């Protein structure tokens, strides 16, 4: 029998140390809720889980972008709805001015009202903005506004755009104010006969109808863009849910399983401690040989 090197005790101590490490790892998982807390736990799993987490964060931001974009399109739509209402009133007044029962003086009064209404169309175009971005006009006179681009995904091509042909800076609806205002200033001034003024007012009706058609086209574009954005938001929210679920499978700890493992390691640790005690006590039997 050898007592200088207690091999049995060394083996038991090594096993007990490994068990202690397993217990520490199990406690870390139970306390953090993650089964991957460092790269050494699962290197490939960590890489995949981190990529999924980044993707989910990007998708959440895309959802936020979409909600902001929907608000933007609603602002633009309401502004254009008011412009449409103004054009309806302008057309009504032109019809009133174009009939023989309206005197020259009455037509002149109508003209002043129409000028104010046309000016308000421009005011709406210049005042309709979202976070500093002009929605209904370009940056300079006669220049159409750039298309609005909304980032709706994690890739550079995941975008939704509006059309770029919206109202220019100083001319209201594609020159409507310039076309009509000049005519208003001459036609609605009681210098000619009432019949001439009435005929000129009737001629302006076609310009107003063209403006209404163009305005409705822009409203339709913003409306279809809003529908597209809302559909994209719903799809993105589904992707976020599925992506987080995929990450959870890889990263999150199964508490039932890990609790069972922790209890198992505790029992093994207790048994290991007993084994070390027994390994140390066996060497004491040598003393009997010396008695």
Secondary structure, DSSP 8 states (H G I E B T S, - for coil): ---SS-HHHHHHHHHHHHHHHHHHHHHHHHHHSBS-SSGGG-HHHHHHHHHHHHHHHHHHHHHHHHHHHHHHHHHHHHHHHHHHHHHHHHHHHHHHHTSTTS-HHHHHHHHHHHHHHHHHHHHHHHH-EETTEESSS-SSTT------EEE-SSSTT-EEE--S----SSSTTTTHHHHHHHHHHHHTSTTS-HHHHHHHHHHHHHHHHHHHHHHHHHHHHHHHHHHHHHHHHHHHHHHHHHHHHHHHHHHB--HHHHHHHHHHHHHHHHHHHHHHHHHHHHGGGHHHHT-
